[in-house]
Amino acid sequence: QVSAGGKGANQSAVLGRAGAPVSHAGLVGADGRWLIDKLKSCGVDMRHTGCLDEAATGQAVIQVDAAGQNSIVLHGGCNRLISKERIDDVLPHFQRGDILLLQNEISEISYLIDEAFREGMRTILNPAPFTPEVLSYPLDHVDTVIVNETEAAELAAGMAKTPMRHTAGADPAPEQLERLSELLPNADLVLTLGAGGVHFRSRDGHQLRVAAAPTDVVDTTAAGDTFVGYFVAALSTGLQVDAALQRASVAAALSVGDPTLPDTEVGPLIRPAEVERVGEWVREGVDQGGELLAGGESLSETCYAPTVLYDPPGDARVSTSEIFGPVVCVYPYDDIDDALARSNSLPYAFQASVFTSDLDTALRASRRLDASAVMVNDHPAFRVDWMPFAGLRESGIGVGGIPYTMEDMQISKLIVIRSKEL
């Protein structure tokens, strides 16, 4: 199976799908022209990616084991043909304060870091795949370093010329961050630990830890790139580091794709225009005073990120109309009767949910909610085929579900017989 990939391409695609303005600079061979179109479809500006007909595109052979872990063999191809001249041609298109996101896949990285530093750009380095050449890069000109546990150990050991010592039974992350902060005092540090979450240490010593989003692992391929892309996209919008880490961790755990596959958690909307409409409604809710807690961006032309809005105004469209997108609004209340009245005030009524450990509360809400069905401690989209499935008021006419649909599709026929024998 052949698919688009490479850390740089993956991270650019994620940035584009996260709604960040992103340009991808690099080289492909004649066999990789389709990759340019692929990244364009993700919202990536590809004007700075060239094509060398006489060379091969970079290749990665990925093997995935039964636990979802992967092993990768690389062939550099065009990635190793990046020249100083090409760097000099591309960098003038960007300005002071722009973010340069780098991976360890191309040639002339030291020159690129130095030139970006001279231009006043912010450099974020994800030194993967890790090689000894990383130790020779001008890391004092890097603003943020993002590494996993293995890369952190190799980087610290290589820079310090001695292997890291680890206290038995202790969490290695704080020790690794402490060592790296001594070796890279000018950089913010991000250490990803897979199921162990992510640790952050700023150059001034501020530390954060964000737990990993719980998920059943299917395939870890590109999960790290998804994290990096969403983290950088969030930072580029001015989001605080803790919120950016939280968003990136959740995004890295999501499986986006074909809704017919059991592992898919984020599927597409019916058409691209619906993605734009959902985004417009969400932005309106935020502009009118709602707080965006998660999501709020398109993942692709047809996928929108699962989004949580806190307390948007009651007259915003997200509060008054059916959004038909992966968006949920959360409203505070002091009295449950007020919450039920607010729910019943809309002209739409379908299925509803109440989450509680109190039986009386569950029964009270179930009796008073104007819904065709009420789920207790489960989401309102739950259904099986034999259940009645109906929209009330302006939500629909008729009842779905196998027996109800069969009855609805039948016509009652009356036969009147007059007979002397009766």
C-alpha positions as CSV (number, residue, x, y, z in Angstrom):
1,Q,0.0,0.0,0.0
2,V,1.4,3.4,-1.0
3,S,0.1,6.6,0.6
4,A,1.2,10.2,1.3
5,G,3.6,10.7,4.2
6,G,6.8,11.9,5.6
7,K,7.0,14.0,8.8
8,G,7.2,17.3,7.0
9,A,4.3,16.5,4.7
10,N,2.2,15.0,7.5
11,Q,2.8,18.0,9.8
12,S,2.0,20.5,7.0
13,A,-1.2,18.6,6.1
14,V,-2.3,18.7,9.8
15,L,-1.6,22.4,10.0
16,G,-3.7,23.0,6.9
17,R,-6.5,20.9,8.2
18,A,-6.3,22.7,11.5
19,G,-7.0,25.9,9.6
20,A,-3.5,27.5,10.0
21,P,-2.0,29.4,7.0
22,V,0.9,27.1,6.1
23,S,3.4,26.9,3.2
24,H,5.3,23.7,2.5
25,A,8.8,24.1,1.1
26,G,10.7,21.1,-0.3
27,L,11.4,19.0,-3.4
28,V,9.7,15.9,-4.9
29,G,10.7,13.8,-7.9
30,A,8.5,13.1,-11.0
31,D,7.0,10.2,-9.0
32,G,5.8,12.6,-6.3
33,R,3.9,15.2,-8.3
34,W,0.6,13.8,-6.9
35,L,1.8,14.7,-3.4
36,I,1.7,18.4,-4.3
37,D,-2.0,18.0,-5.2
38,K,-2.6,16.0,-2.1
39,L,-1.2,18.7,0.2
40,K,-3.1,21.4,-1.7
41,S,-6.3,19.6,-1.0
42,C,-5.4,19.9,2.8
43,G,-5.2,23.7,2.5
44,V,-1.4,23.8,2.2
45,D,0.3,26.5,0.0
46,M,2.7,24.5,-2.3
47,R,4.2,27.3,-4.3
48,H,7.6,26.7,-2.6
49,T,7.8,22.9,-3.4
50,G,9.7,22.1,-6.6
51,C,10.0,19.0,-8.7
52,L,13.2,17.3,-9.9
53,D,12.4,14.9,-12.7
54,E,15.8,13.2,-12.5
55,A,15.5,12.3,-8.8
56,A,13.2,10.1,-6.7
57,T,10.8,11.4,-4.0
58,G,11.7,10.6,-0.4
59,Q,10.3,7.2,0.7
60,A,9.4,5.6,4.0
61,V,8.6,1.9,4.5
62,I,6.4,1.6,7.5
63,Q,5.7,-1.7,9.4
64,V,3.0,-1.8,12.0
65,D,2.8,-4.6,14.6
66,A,-0.3,-6.0,16.3
67,A,-0.1,-3.5,19.1
68,G,-0.2,-0.5,16.7
69,Q,3.5,0.4,17.1
70,N,5.5,1.1,14.0
71,S,9.0,0.7,12.6
72,I,10.2,2.9,9.7
73,V,12.9,2.5,7.1
74,L,13.8,5.7,5.2
75,H,15.2,6.7,1.8
76,G,16.0,10.4,1.6
77,G,15.6,11.0,-2.1
78,C,14.9,14.6,-3.0
79,N,14.8,15.5,0.7
80,R,18.6,15.3,0.7
81,L,19.0,17.6,-2.3
82,I,17.8,20.8,-0.6
83,S,20.6,23.4,-1.3
84,K,21.6,26.7,0.3
85,E,20.6,28.4,-2.9
86,R,17.1,27.0,-2.6
87,I,16.8,28.1,1.0
88,D,17.9,31.6,0.0
89,D,15.2,31.7,-2.7
90,V,12.4,30.6,-0.3
91,L,13.1,32.5,3.0
92,P,12.6,36.0,1.7
93,H,8.9,35.1,1.2
94,F,8.5,35.1,4.9
95,Q,8.9,37.7,7.6
96,R,10.0,38.3,11.2
97,G,7.8,36.4,13.7
98,D,6.7,33.7,11.2
99,I,7.1,30.1,12.4
100,L,9.6,27.8,10.8
101,L,8.7,24.2,11.6
102,L,11.5,21.8,10.9
103,Q,12.0,18.0,11.0
104,N,15.3,16.1,10.5
105,E,14.5,14.9,7.0
106,I,16.3,17.4,4.7
107,S,19.8,18.6,4.0
108,E,21.3,22.0,5.0
109,I,19.3,22.2,8.3
110,S,22.1,24.1,10.1
111,Y,22.2,26.7,7.4
112,L,18.4,27.0,7.4
113,I,18.2,27.4,11.2
114,D,20.9,30.1,11.1
115,E,19.2,32.0,8.3
116,A,15.8,31.8,9.9
117,F,17.3,33.1,13.2
118,R,18.9,36.0,11.3
119,E,15.5,36.9,9.7
120,G,13.9,36.9,13.1
121,M,11.7,33.8,12.5
122,R,10.6,31.5,15.3
123,T,12.0,28.0,14.8
124,I,10.3,24.9,16.1
125,L,12.4,21.8,15.7
126,N,11.1,18.2,15.8
127,P,14.5,16.3,15.4
128,A,13.0,13.2,13.9
129,P,14.1,10.8,12.7
130,F,17.0,11.4,15.2
131,T,20.5,11.1,13.8
132,P,23.9,12.1,15.2
133,E,23.9,15.2,12.8
134,V,21.3,16.8,15.1
135,L,24.0,17.4,17.7
136,S,25.8,19.6,15.2
137,Y,22.9,21.9,14.5
138,P,22.9,25.4,16.0
139,L,20.3,24.5,18.6
140,D,20.9,27.7,20.5
141,H,19.0,29.4,17.6
142,V,16.0,27.1,18.1
143,D,12.9,28.5,20.0
144,T,11.1,25.2,20.7
145,V,12.3,21.6,20.6
146,I,9.7,18.8,20.4
147,V,11.0,15.3,21.1
148,N,9.7,11.9,22.2
149,E,11.3,9.9,25.0
150,T,13.9,8.1,22.8
151,E,14.9,11.3,21.0
152,A,15.2,13.2,24.3
153,A,17.5,10.6,25.8
154,E,19.7,10.5,22.6
155,L,19.8,14.3,22.4
156,A,20.7,14.7,26.1
157,A,23.3,12.0,26.0
158,G,24.9,13.3,22.8
159,M,25.1,16.9,24.0
160,A,26.3,16.0,27.4
161,K,28.7,13.3,26.1
162,T,27.4,11.0,28.8
163,P,24.4,8.7,29.0
164,M,21.5,9.9,31.2
165,R,21.2,8.3,34.6
166,H,17.7,7.4,35.6
167,T,16.5,6.9,39.2
168,A,14.8,3.4,39.4
169,G,11.1,3.6,39.8
170,A,10.9,7.3,39.1
171,D,9.1,9.1,36.2
172,P,12.0,9.7,33.6
173,A,10.3,12.8,32.1
174,P,11.2,15.4,34.7
175,E,14.8,14.2,34.7
176,Q,15.0,14.3,30.9
177,L,13.5,17.8,30.8
178,E,15.8,19.0,33.5
179,R,18.9,17.7,31.6
180,L,17.7,19.1,28.3
181,S,16.9,22.5,29.9
182,E,20.5,22.7,31.1
183,L,21.8,21.9,27.7
184,L,19.2,24.0,25.8
185,P,18.6,27.0,28.1
186,N,17.2,29.2,25.2
187,A,14.5,26.8,24.1
188,D,11.0,25.8,25.3
189,L,10.9,22.0,25.5
190,V,8.0,19.6,24.7
191,L,8.4,15.9,25.6
192,T,5.8,13.5,24.3
193,L,5.4,10.1,26.0
194,G,2.5,8.5,24.0
195,A,0.1,7.0,26.6
196,G,2.1,8.9,29.3
197,G,0.9,12.3,28.0
198,V,3.1,15.3,27.2
199,H,5.4,17.4,29.4
200,F,6.3,21.0,28.7
201,R,9.1,23.1,30.2
202,S,9.6,26.7,29.2
203,R,13.0,28.4,29.0
204,D,12.1,30.3,32.2
205,G,11.4,27.0,34.1
206,H,7.6,26.9,34.0
207,Q,6.4,23.3,33.7
208,L,3.2,21.7,32.6
209,R,1.9,18.1,32.1
210,V,-1.1,17.2,30.0
211,A,-2.5,13.6,30.2
212,A,-3.0,11.7,27.0
213,A,-6.5,11.4,25.7
214,P,-7.8,7.9,26.4
215,T,-8.1,5.8,23.2
216,D,-7.8,2.3,21.9
217,V,-4.6,2.2,19.8
218,V,-5.1,1.0,16.3
219,D,-2.0,2.5,14.6
220,T,0.5,5.1,16.0
221,T,1.7,6.1,12.5
222,A,1.6,9.9,12.2
223,A,0.1,10.3,15.7
224,G,3.2,12.3,16.7
225,D,2.9,14.4,13.5
226,T,-0.7,15.1,14.3
227,F,0.2,16.3,17.7
228,V,3.0,18.5,16.4
229,G,0.8,20.0,13.7
230,Y,-2.1,20.8,16.0
231,F,0.2,22.2,18.7
232,V,2.0,24.6,16.3
233,A,-1.4,25.6,14.7
234,A,-2.8,26.4,18.2
235,L,0.4,28.4,19.1
236,S,0.1,30.4,15.8
237,T,-3.3,31.6,16.9
238,G,-2.0,32.9,20.2
239,L,-3.5,30.1,22.3
240,Q,-1.8,29.5,25.6
241,V,0.6,26.6,25.8
242,D,-1.5,24.5,28.2
243,A,-4.6,24.8,25.9
244,A,-2.5,24.1,22.8
245,L,-1.0,21.0,24.4
246,Q,-4.5,19.8,25.4
247,R,-5.9,20.3,21.9
248,A,-2.9,18.6,20.3
249,S,-3.2,15.6,22.6
250,V,-6.9,15.1,21.8
251,A,-6.3,15.5,18.1
252,A,-3.5,13.0,18.1
253,A,-5.8,10.4,19.6
254,L,-8.6,10.8,17.0
255,S,-9.1,8.5,14.1
256,V,-10.4,10.6,11.2
257,G,-11.7,9.0,8.0
258,D,-14.2,6.6,6.5
259,P,-17.4,6.6,8.7
260,T,-18.1,2.9,7.7
261,L,-15.0,1.8,9.5
262,P,-15.4,0.8,13.2
263,D,-12.3,2.7,14.4
264,T,-13.3,6.0,12.8
265,E,-14.2,8.7,15.4
266,V,-14.5,11.7,13.1
267,G,-16.2,11.3,9.8
268,P,-17.1,13.8,7.0
269,L,-20.1,16.1,6.7
270,I,-22.2,15.7,3.6
271,R,-20.5,18.3,1.5
272,P,-17.8,21.0,1.8
273,A,-20.4,23.8,2.1
274,E,-21.6,22.2,5.3
275,V,-18.1,22.4,6.8
276,E,-18.1,26.1,6.0
277,R,-21.5,26.7,7.4
278,V,-20.7,24.9,10.7
279,G,-17.5,27.0,11.0
280,E,-19.5,30.1,10.4
281,W,-22.0,29.3,13.2
282,V,-19.2,28.4,15.6
283,R,-17.4,31.7,14.9
284,E,-20.6,33.6,15.4
285,G,-21.2,31.9,18.8
286,V,-17.7,32.9,19.9
287,D,-17.9,36.4,18.6
288,Q,-21.2,36.9,20.5
289,G,-19.6,35.8,23.8
290,G,-19.4,32.0,23.8
291,E,-16.1,30.4,25.0
292,L,-14.4,27.9,22.6
293,L,-13.2,25.0,24.8
294,A,-12.2,22.6,22.0
295,G,-12.2,22.3,18.2
296,G,-13.5,25.2,16.2
297,E,-11.7,24.4,13.0
298,S,-11.9,22.3,9.9
299,L,-9.8,19.2,9.6
300,S,-10.2,18.9,5.9
301,E,-12.5,20.0,3.1
302,T,-15.3,17.7,4.5
303,C,-14.3,17.1,8.1
304,Y,-14.9,19.5,11.1
305,A,-13.1,19.1,14.4
306,P,-15.3,18.0,17.4
307,T,-16.1,21.3,19.0
308,V,-17.3,22.4,22.5
309,L,-18.7,25.9,23.1
310,Y,-19.3,27.1,26.6
311,D,-22.4,29.3,27.2
312,P,-23.0,31.0,23.8
313,P,-25.8,33.5,23.9
314,G,-29.4,32.1,23.7
315,D,-30.1,33.9,20.4
316,A,-27.0,32.6,18.6
317,R,-27.7,30.1,15.8
318,V,-25.7,27.4,17.7
319,S,-28.3,27.8,20.5
320,T,-31.5,28.0,18.5
321,S,-31.1,25.8,15.4
322,E,-30.0,22.3,14.6
323,I,-26.3,22.6,13.5
324,F,-26.0,19.1,12.0
325,G,-22.2,19.1,12.7
326,P,-19.9,17.8,15.5
327,V,-20.6,20.7,17.9
328,V,-22.0,20.7,21.4
329,C,-22.9,23.7,23.5
330,V,-22.6,23.6,27.3
331,Y,-24.8,26.0,29.4
332,P,-24.5,26.4,33.1
333,Y,-27.7,26.2,35.4
334,D,-28.5,26.4,39.0
335,D,-32.0,24.7,39.0
336,I,-32.7,21.6,36.9
337,D,-36.2,22.9,36.1
338,D,-34.6,26.0,34.4
339,A,-32.4,23.7,32.4
340,L,-35.4,21.5,31.3
341,A,-37.4,24.7,30.4
342,R,-34.6,26.0,28.3
343,S,-34.3,22.7,26.5
344,N,-38.1,22.6,25.9
345,S,-38.2,26.2,24.6
346,L,-36.9,25.3,21.1
347,P,-39.1,24.4,18.2
348,Y,-37.0,21.2,17.7
349,A,-37.3,17.9,19.6
350,F,-35.7,14.6,18.9
351,Q,-33.9,12.4,21.3
352,A,-32.4,13.8,24.5
353,S,-30.0,12.6,27.2
354,V,-29.6,13.1,31.0
355,F,-26.5,12.2,32.9
356,T,-27.0,11.5,36.5
357,S,-26.5,8.9,39.3
358,D,-29.7,9.9,41.0
359,L,-32.8,7.9,39.9
360,D,-35.3,10.6,40.8
361,T,-33.4,13.1,38.7
362,A,-33.3,10.7,35.8
363,L,-37.1,10.1,36.0
364,R,-37.9,13.8,36.5
365,A,-35.9,14.8,33.5
366,S,-37.3,11.9,31.4
367,R,-40.9,12.8,32.2
368,R,-40.5,16.6,31.6
369,L,-38.2,16.7,28.5
370,D,-40.2,17.2,25.3
371,A,-38.3,14.5,23.4
372,S,-39.4,11.4,21.6
373,A,-36.9,9.3,23.5
374,V,-34.6,10.0,26.5
375,M,-31.3,8.3,27.1
376,V,-30.0,8.1,30.7
377,N,-26.2,8.2,30.9
378,D,-25.7,7.7,27.2
379,H,-25.5,10.0,24.2
380,P,-28.7,11.1,22.4
381,A,-27.6,9.5,19.1
382,F,-27.9,6.0,20.6
383,R,-30.3,3.7,18.8
384,V,-30.9,0.2,17.5
385,D,-33.1,-0.7,14.5
386,W,-36.1,-1.8,16.5
387,M,-36.4,1.4,18.5
388,P,-38.9,4.1,17.5
389,F,-37.0,7.0,16.1
390,A,-39.0,10.2,15.7
391,G,-38.6,13.9,15.4
392,L,-41.2,16.1,17.1
393,R,-42.4,19.6,16.4
394,E,-40.2,21.0,13.6
395,S,-37.7,18.1,13.7
396,G,-39.7,15.8,11.5
397,I,-42.9,13.9,10.7
398,G,-43.4,10.2,11.3
399,V,-41.6,7.5,13.2
400,G,-38.6,5.5,12.0
401,G,-37.4,2.0,13.1
402,I,-38.1,-1.3,11.4
403,P,-41.6,-2.2,12.7
404,Y,-42.7,1.5,12.5
405,T,-41.4,2.0,9.0
406,M,-43.0,-1.2,7.8
407,E,-46.3,-0.2,9.3
408,D,-46.0,3.3,7.7
409,M,-45.3,1.8,4.3
410,Q,-48.4,-0.4,4.4
411,I,-51.9,0.7,3.4
412,S,-54.9,-0.6,5.4
413,K,-57.5,-2.0,3.1
414,L,-61.1,-2.5,4.1
415,I,-63.2,-5.2,2.5
416,V,-67.0,-5.0,3.1
417,I,-69.0,-8.1,2.3
418,R,-72.8,-8.4,2.3
419,S,-73.9,-12.0,2.3
420,K,-77.0,-13.8,3.2
421,E,-74.8,-16.4,4.9
422,L,-73.5,-14.0,7.5
